[in-house]
């Protein structure tokens, strides 16, 4: 089995990581005690549905006992409060106790403390746990890290862990889900600095980075979900659905299958151009969810709409370098392929002409859907020059805040 180990660092990383485990545990039929209910689900109307839940469950879960599954996850923070919150959460009991690693002092929103001092003191303990998790794998395909670039632990210690993994496992795929800061969500003055220092490490040490922008998440909650005052829980739920959609083709069998390396081969034209924008469709409020039934064509139109993208950028201001689409729901592969071809032809002006066949259909999962979302949905990942708006915004805030009390802090 091609296993993936998840590392979640900092408060944001652990919160979105915990939401992600809740979503995929529900999809695979795992309850709060780690038991897979799908094994004994003899009343299931569709036998294939039960089989699909178990066929690739070992990608993200390790079978610790008969019918008991433990997430392949390492939880890291420089203060104990976040770990206690995870332990007391809905799935707190299914994580391996030895995989909780925390300090006592915190990073204080300081990238250097996470990378050079407090984080450096704890990183050897993290690597010891990571090696033990890797030894439990039959054929490890790679790692994925959840973190924020705005805080001290997620940005500083998160990128330190990435560099250590790259040194020790240079032939494994390193993927990150990186949450970029925004003044709309938090006005912490050092966030742009932390993000700027982290991006260099992401450039050098990761194979794929899924850019998640707090500004885009906030706008989606206001505009599409009709939430007047979005909370961090609402933002984290959006991120967890995005992560679930991205990993669908890794966790379930389908007409077309993929792994981390295949995704990287299809999406990364040059090693340093590995920052992806994700789009999720459909996104709608709870009130209208039960009154909508979207076709494949309507979903295809939504997926290229900047309003559905998880980064605050308009891809049409740049050019698409590569596109990967993942469908879930009842549909035919031919219908999906025809729609993808039509979409690319209609928007050919927005695709670079020096990369042929740069639109890939990675997977069609006809028997699995995300619970509480829709009967059919699609996940869309693209590599676009339009993403440059996000780092430009961060650099603008760095320049605007460059006065001595921060530069020499």
C-alpha positions as CSV (number, residue, x, y, z in Angstrom):
1,X,0.0,0.0,0.0
2,X,1.2,3.5,-0.8
3,X,1.1,5.2,2.6
4,X,1.2,8.9,3.4
5,X,2.2,10.4,6.8
6,X,0.7,13.7,7.8
7,X,2.4,16.2,10.1
8,X,0.4,19.1,11.5
9,X,2.2,21.9,13.2
10,X,1.1,24.9,15.1
11,X,-2.4,25.9,16.2
12,X,-3.8,26.4,12.7
13,X,-2.1,23.3,11.3
14,X,-3.6,21.1,14.1
15,X,-7.0,22.6,13.8
16,X,-7.3,22.1,10.0
17,X,-5.5,18.7,10.4
18,X,-8.1,17.6,13.0
19,X,-11.0,18.7,10.7
20,X,-9.4,16.8,7.8
21,X,-9.2,13.6,9.9
22,X,-12.9,14.0,10.9
23,X,-13.9,14.3,7.3
24,X,-12.0,11.3,6.0
25,X,-12.8,9.2,9.0
26,X,-16.5,9.7,8.2
27,X,-15.9,8.9,4.5
28,X,-14.1,5.6,5.4
29,X,-16.6,4.7,8.1
30,X,-14.3,5.1,11.1
31,X,-16.0,6.1,14.4
32,X,-14.6,8.0,17.4
33,X,-12.9,4.9,18.8
34,X,-11.0,4.1,15.6
35,X,-13.2,1.2,14.7
36,X,-14.2,0.8,11.1
37,X,-18.0,0.4,11.0
38,X,-17.9,-0.4,7.3
39,X,-16.5,-3.9,8.1
40,X,-19.7,-5.1,9.8
41,X,-22.0,-2.9,7.7
42,X,-24.0,-5.8,6.2
43,X,-27.0,-3.6,5.7
44,X,-25.2,-1.5,3.1
45,X,-27.3,-1.2,-0.1
46,X,-24.2,-1.2,-2.3
47,X,-21.5,-3.7,-1.6
48,X,-19.0,-1.8,-3.7
49,X,-19.4,1.2,-1.4
50,X,-18.3,-0.8,1.6
51,X,-15.4,-2.4,-0.3
52,X,-14.2,1.0,-1.6
53,X,-14.0,2.4,1.9
54,X,-11.6,-0.4,3.0
55,X,-9.6,-1.0,-0.2
56,X,-7.2,2.0,0.3
57,X,-7.8,2.8,4.0
58,X,-4.2,2.0,4.8
59,X,-3.0,5.0,2.8
60,X,-3.8,7.3,5.8
61,X,-4.7,4.8,8.5
62,X,-2.6,2.1,10.2
63,X,-4.5,-1.0,11.3
64,X,-3.4,-1.3,15.0
65,X,-5.8,-4.2,15.7
66,X,-8.6,-6.1,14.0
67,X,-11.0,-3.4,12.8
68,X,-9.2,-0.6,14.7
69,X,-7.5,2.1,12.7
70,X,-5.0,4.8,13.8
71,X,-4.3,7.9,11.7
72,X,-0.7,8.1,10.3
73,X,-0.4,11.6,11.9
74,X,2.2,13.5,14.0
75,X,0.8,16.4,15.9
76,X,3.3,19.2,16.8
77,X,3.1,22.5,18.7
78,X,5.3,24.6,20.9
79,X,2.7,25.0,23.6
80,X,0.4,22.4,25.2
81,X,-2.9,24.1,24.8
82,X,-3.5,23.0,21.2
83,X,-2.6,19.4,22.0
84,X,-5.2,19.4,24.8
85,X,-7.8,20.8,22.5
86,X,-7.2,18.0,20.0
87,X,-7.3,15.3,22.7
88,X,-10.6,16.6,23.9
89,X,-12.0,16.8,20.4
90,X,-14.4,14.3,18.7
91,X,-11.5,12.1,17.4
92,X,-9.0,12.8,20.1
93,X,-8.9,9.2,21.2
94,X,-7.9,7.7,17.9
95,X,-4.5,9.4,17.6
96,X,-1.5,7.5,18.9
97,X,-0.5,9.1,22.2
98,X,3.2,9.0,21.5
99,X,2.6,11.1,18.4
100,X,1.6,14.2,20.4
101,X,4.7,16.4,20.6
102,X,4.6,19.8,22.3
103,X,6.8,22.3,24.0
104,X,5.9,24.6,26.9
105,X,6.8,28.2,25.9
106,X,5.3,28.7,22.4
107,X,6.9,30.7,19.5
108,X,5.2,34.0,20.2
109,X,4.5,34.6,16.4
110,X,8.2,34.7,15.9
111,X,9.5,32.7,12.9
112,X,13.1,32.6,14.2
113,X,12.0,31.0,17.5
114,X,10.2,28.3,15.6
115,X,13.1,27.7,13.2
116,X,16.3,28.3,15.3
117,X,15.6,28.0,19.0
118,X,12.5,26.4,20.6
119,X,11.6,24.6,17.4
120,X,15.2,23.3,16.9
121,X,15.2,21.9,20.4
122,X,12.1,19.8,19.6
123,X,12.7,18.8,16.0
124,X,14.8,15.7,16.9
125,X,11.8,14.3,18.9
126,X,9.6,14.9,15.9
127,X,12.0,13.1,13.6
128,X,12.2,10.1,16.0
129,X,8.4,9.7,15.9
130,X,8.4,10.3,12.1
131,X,10.9,7.4,11.6
132,X,8.7,5.1,13.7
133,X,5.7,6.0,11.6
134,X,7.7,5.4,8.4
135,X,8.8,2.0,9.7
136,X,5.1,1.0,10.0
137,X,4.6,1.6,6.3
138,X,5.0,-1.0,3.6
139,X,5.7,1.4,0.8
140,X,5.8,5.1,1.9
141,X,5.0,7.4,-1.0
142,X,5.4,10.7,0.9
143,X,4.5,13.2,3.5
144,X,2.0,16.0,3.8
145,X,2.3,18.9,6.2
146,X,-0.5,21.2,7.4
147,X,0.6,24.6,8.7
148,X,0.0,28.3,8.7
149,X,2.6,30.8,7.4
150,X,1.4,33.5,9.7
151,X,2.3,32.1,13.1
152,X,5.6,31.2,14.7
153,X,5.3,27.5,15.0
154,X,3.6,26.7,11.8
155,X,5.9,28.9,9.7
156,X,9.2,28.5,11.5
157,X,9.1,25.0,12.9
158,X,6.9,23.8,10.1
159,X,9.6,24.7,7.5
160,X,12.3,23.3,9.7
161,X,10.6,19.9,9.8
162,X,10.2,20.1,6.0
163,X,14.0,20.7,5.5
164,X,14.8,17.8,7.9
165,X,12.4,15.4,6.0
166,X,14.0,16.4,2.7
167,X,17.5,15.6,4.1
168,X,16.4,12.2,5.5
169,X,13.9,11.1,2.8
170,X,15.0,12.9,-0.4
171,X,13.2,10.4,-2.7
172,X,9.8,10.8,-1.1
173,X,7.2,13.3,-2.2
174,X,6.8,16.3,0.2
175,X,3.4,18.0,0.0
176,X,2.2,20.9,2.1
177,X,-1.2,22.6,2.7
178,X,0.0,26.1,3.5
179,X,-2.4,28.8,4.9
180,X,-1.3,32.2,3.8
181,X,-2.1,35.1,6.2
182,X,-4.5,38.0,5.4
183,X,-5.3,41.3,7.2
184,X,-9.0,40.6,6.7
185,X,-8.8,37.7,9.2
186,X,-5.9,38.7,11.5
187,X,-4.1,41.9,11.9
188,X,-1.0,40.5,13.7
189,X,1.8,42.8,12.5
190,X,4.5,40.1,12.0
191,X,2.5,37.7,9.9
192,X,3.8,39.1,6.5
193,X,7.4,38.6,7.8
194,X,6.7,35.0,8.9
195,X,5.2,34.2,5.5
196,X,8.0,35.8,3.5
197,X,10.6,33.8,5.5
198,X,8.7,30.6,5.0
199,X,8.1,30.8,1.3
200,X,11.8,30.5,0.6
201,X,11.8,27.2,2.5
202,X,8.8,26.0,0.6
203,X,10.5,26.8,-2.7
204,X,13.5,24.8,-1.9
205,X,12.2,21.8,0.1
206,X,8.8,20.8,-1.1
207,X,7.5,19.1,-4.2
208,X,3.9,20.5,-4.1
209,X,2.4,23.3,-2.1
210,X,-1.4,23.9,-2.0
211,X,-1.9,27.6,-1.4
212,X,-4.8,28.3,0.9
213,X,-5.4,32.0,1.4
214,X,-7.3,33.3,4.5
215,X,-8.6,36.2,2.5
216,X,-10.2,33.9,-0.1
217,X,-11.7,31.6,2.6
218,X,-13.2,34.6,4.3
219,X,-14.7,35.9,1.1
220,X,-16.2,32.5,0.3
221,X,-17.8,32.4,3.7
222,X,-19.4,35.8,3.2
223,X,-20.4,35.5,-0.4
224,X,-21.2,31.9,-1.0
225,X,-22.0,30.4,2.4
226,X,-23.9,33.6,3.5
227,X,-22.2,33.8,6.9
228,X,-22.2,37.3,8.3
229,X,-19.4,36.7,10.7
230,X,-17.2,33.7,9.7
231,X,-15.3,32.0,12.5
232,X,-12.0,30.1,12.3
233,X,-14.1,26.9,12.5
234,X,-15.9,27.9,9.3
235,X,-12.6,28.6,7.5
236,X,-11.1,25.3,8.8
237,X,-14.2,23.4,7.5
238,X,-13.6,24.8,4.0
239,X,-9.9,23.8,4.1
240,X,-10.8,20.2,5.3
241,X,-13.2,19.8,2.4
242,X,-10.5,21.0,0.0
243,X,-7.9,18.6,1.5
244,X,-10.4,15.7,1.3
245,X,-11.1,16.5,-2.4
246,X,-7.4,16.7,-3.3
247,X,-6.7,13.3,-1.6
248,X,-9.8,11.5,-3.0
249,X,-7.8,9.9,-5.8
250,X,-5.3,8.7,-3.3
251,X,-7.8,7.2,-0.9
252,X,-10.5,5.6,-3.1
253,X,-10.4,3.4,-6.2
254,X,-11.8,4.9,-9.4
255,X,-11.8,4.7,-13.1
256,X,-8.6,6.7,-13.1
257,X,-6.2,6.5,-10.2
258,X,-3.3,8.6,-9.1
259,X,-0.7,9.0,-6.4
260,X,1.4,11.9,-5.1
261,X,4.1,11.4,-7.7
262,X,1.7,11.2,-10.6
263,X,0.1,14.4,-9.4
264,X,3.5,16.1,-9.2
265,X,4.5,14.9,-12.7
266,X,1.2,16.2,-14.2
267,X,1.3,19.6,-12.4
268,X,4.9,20.7,-12.0
269,X,6.6,21.9,-15.2
270,X,9.7,23.1,-13.4
271,X,10.8,22.2,-9.9
272,X,10.3,25.6,-8.3
273,X,6.9,26.1,-10.0
274,X,5.0,23.9,-7.6
275,X,2.5,26.2,-5.9
276,X,-1.1,25.2,-6.7
277,X,-4.4,27.0,-6.5
278,X,-7.4,24.7,-5.5
279,X,-11.0,25.3,-6.5
280,X,-14.0,23.5,-5.0
281,X,-17.5,23.2,-6.4
282,X,-20.2,23.4,-5.6
283,X,-20.0,25.8,-2.7
284,X,-23.4,26.9,-1.4
285,X,-25.2,27.8,1.8
286,X,-26.9,25.3,4.0
287,X,-30.3,26.7,3.1
288,X,-29.9,26.2,-0.6
289,X,-28.0,22.9,-0.5
290,X,-31.1,20.7,-0.7
291,X,-32.6,22.6,-3.6
292,X,-29.7,22.4,-6.1
293,X,-28.7,19.7,-8.5
294,X,-25.8,20.7,-10.7
295,X,-24.7,19.1,-13.9
296,X,-21.1,18.4,-15.0
297,X,-21.2,21.4,-17.2
298,X,-22.4,23.7,-14.4
299,X,-19.7,22.4,-12.1
300,X,-17.1,23.0,-14.8
301,X,-18.1,26.6,-15.1
302,X,-17.9,27.0,-11.3
303,X,-14.5,25.5,-11.1
304,X,-12.8,28.1,-13.2
305,X,-14.6,30.9,-11.4
306,X,-12.2,32.8,-9.1
307,X,-15.0,33.1,-6.5
308,X,-14.5,29.3,-5.8
309,X,-10.8,29.4,-5.5
310,X,-9.0,28.9,-2.2
311,X,-6.5,31.7,-3.0
312,X,-7.4,35.3,-3.6
313,X,-6.3,35.5,-7.2
314,X,-7.9,35.5,-10.6
315,X,-6.2,32.9,-12.7
316,X,-7.4,34.7,-15.9
317,X,-5.0,37.5,-15.0
318,X,-2.2,35.1,-15.8
319,X,-2.0,31.8,-17.7
320,X,-2.8,28.2,-16.7
321,X,0.4,26.1,-16.7
322,X,-1.4,22.8,-15.7
323,X,-4.8,21.7,-14.5
324,X,-5.9,18.6,-12.7
325,X,-9.6,17.7,-12.0
326,X,-11.1,15.2,-9.6
327,X,-14.8,14.3,-9.8
328,X,-16.9,12.6,-7.2
329,X,-20.5,11.5,-7.8
330,X,-22.7,9.7,-10.3
331,X,-21.4,10.5,-13.8
332,X,-19.8,8.9,-16.8
333,X,-16.1,9.3,-17.5
334,X,-16.9,10.1,-21.1
335,X,-19.1,13.0,-20.2
336,X,-16.5,14.4,-17.9
337,X,-13.7,14.0,-20.5
338,X,-15.9,15.8,-23.2
339,X,-16.6,18.6,-20.8
340,X,-12.9,19.0,-19.9
341,X,-12.0,19.2,-23.6
342,X,-14.8,21.8,-24.2
343,X,-13.6,23.8,-21.2
344,X,-10.0,23.9,-22.4
345,X,-11.1,24.8,-26.0
346,X,-13.3,27.6,-24.9
347,X,-10.7,29.1,-22.6
348,X,-7.6,28.3,-24.7
349,X,-6.4,31.9,-24.5
350,X,-5.8,31.4,-20.8
351,X,-3.6,28.3,-21.2
352,X,0.1,28.4,-22.1
353,X,0.7,27.0,-25.6
354,X,4.2,25.5,-24.8
355,X,2.8,22.8,-22.5
356,X,0.6,20.4,-24.6
357,X,-2.1,18.2,-22.9
358,X,-1.8,20.2,-19.7
359,X,-5.4,19.4,-18.5
360,X,-5.6,16.1,-16.7
361,X,-8.5,14.2,-15.4
362,X,-7.0,12.5,-12.4
363,X,-9.9,10.5,-11.1
364,X,-13.7,9.9,-11.3
365,X,-15.1,8.4,-8.1
366,X,-18.6,7.4,-9.0
367,X,-19.6,5.9,-5.7
368,X,-18.1,8.4,-3.1
369,X,-19.2,11.9,-2.2
370,X,-18.3,14.2,0.6
371,X,-21.0,14.0,3.3
372,X,-23.2,17.1,3.8
373,X,-21.9,18.7,0.6
374,X,-23.7,17.6,-2.5
375,X,-24.5,14.5,-4.5
376,X,-21.8,15.5,-7.0
377,X,-18.8,17.7,-6.7
378,X,-15.4,18.3,-8.3
379,X,-12.0,19.3,-7.0
380,X,-9.9,21.4,-9.3
381,X,-6.2,22.1,-8.9
382,X,-4.4,24.5,-11.2
383,X,-0.9,25.9,-11.6
384,X,-1.4,29.5,-12.8
385,X,0.8,32.6,-13.1
386,X,-2.2,34.5,-11.5
387,X,-1.2,33.1,-8.1
388,X,1.6,35.8,-8.0
389,X,-1.0,38.1,-6.4
390,X,-0.8,36.3,-3.1
391,X,2.9,36.7,-2.5
392,X,2.8,40.2,-3.9
393,X,0.2,41.2,-1.3
394,X,2.3,39.8,1.5
395,X,5.4,41.6,0.2
396,X,3.4,44.8,0.1
397,X,2.5,44.4,3.7
398,X,6.1,43.7,4.6
399,X,7.2,46.9,2.9
400,X,4.4,48.9,4.5
401,X,5.4,47.7,8.0
402,X,9.1,48.0,7.7
403,X,9.9,50.4,10.4
404,X,12.7,50.0,13.1
405,X,10.6,48.5,15.9
406,X,10.0,45.5,13.7
407,X,13.1,45.2,11.5
408,X,15.3,45.0,14.6
409,X,12.9,43.1,16.9
